[in-house]
């Protein structure tokens, strides 16, 4: 039987050879953009295309993460019903993790941990799986070809037809085709897109043939390996969910909504709102009479309200910035020195864990803080 260390050594050697010396398999420096890429063609789907503008690869990566978590949950549930008195394997490991996390949360939330822990652990688990799946080789480097000018022109044509229909006019098929052709040429001249000549991200310059003939298809699509045909881009099948602001903002909103919910639940409407508007609290006038310095409490409460809203922005951009920067780092290092990613993969594994824990921990702390009254008013 081959020892594991020899398998690892062989993989490292192959990574060096294929990533540094074999031109065909050298990684490319990809086209990097902040929003999630839309799968080509899904812009025209009913409902999905009309409302959401199409399916994005960041959304689908999040769906895969949820599916993996559900598989894990059901497999662990089956393991909990076995006749073994002492659990073993992954079930034992996961039980140990949950117990340690629960004790940690209890130190922060105290008796309220039963309410807070499900949200804390769910947030950590979902973000962690989403971050770690992004480190699977090929996760965000294998995808679909997209001829960007043509798809952009089709989008404009669809909007033109909708506008004409709203005005009671009818646009002929020939007029639509002519419009698409003109808009394609417009976007083509604006150099929208990037050249990719394979169904995965490979170094285009190593495969390009400067003498290749460019063939124009019916809709003006350029084919061939000539660098002038630089209007194809690769839309990865999956991209880390946390590299899309929609994902991080959704989690930030959920976290802060639950923070407010528990604030109202434990302190009541008047008790919780008095944190931000002290003058609605009981005996505020009498307190100001005894201690005039408390007259500035409304201004302090207003700052507290602004701080509460700004937590949404802080939550969303902290996670987005760290994970997006990690994705770009791995791409750039794969382009410059592929073997160096052996180190950076370990770094991103750690960053993915830390960011999940930080997001969950801050949510837990904010919940505990919101449910605790100021100046002994929690009664």
Buried (B, 14 or more C-beta within 10 A) or exposed (E): EEEEEEEEEEEEEEBBEBBEEEEEBBBBBBBEEEEBBBBBBBBBEEEBBEEBEBBBBBBBBBEBBEEBBEEBEEEBEEBEEEEEEEBEEEBEEBBEEBEEBBEBBBEBBEEBBEBBBEBBBBBBBBBBBBBBBBBEEEBBBBBBEBBBBBBBBBBBBBEBBEEBEEEEEEBEEEBBEEBBBEBBEBBBEEEBBBBBBBEBBBBBEEBBEEEBEEEEEEBBBBBBBBBEBBBBBBBBBBBBBBBBBBBBBBBBEBBBEBBBBBBBEBBEEEBBBBBBBBEBBEEBEEBBEEEEEBBEBBEEBEEBBEEBEEBBEEBBBBBBBBBBEBBEBBBBBBBEEBBBBBEBBEEBBEBBBEBBBBBBBBBBBBBBEBBBBBEEBEE
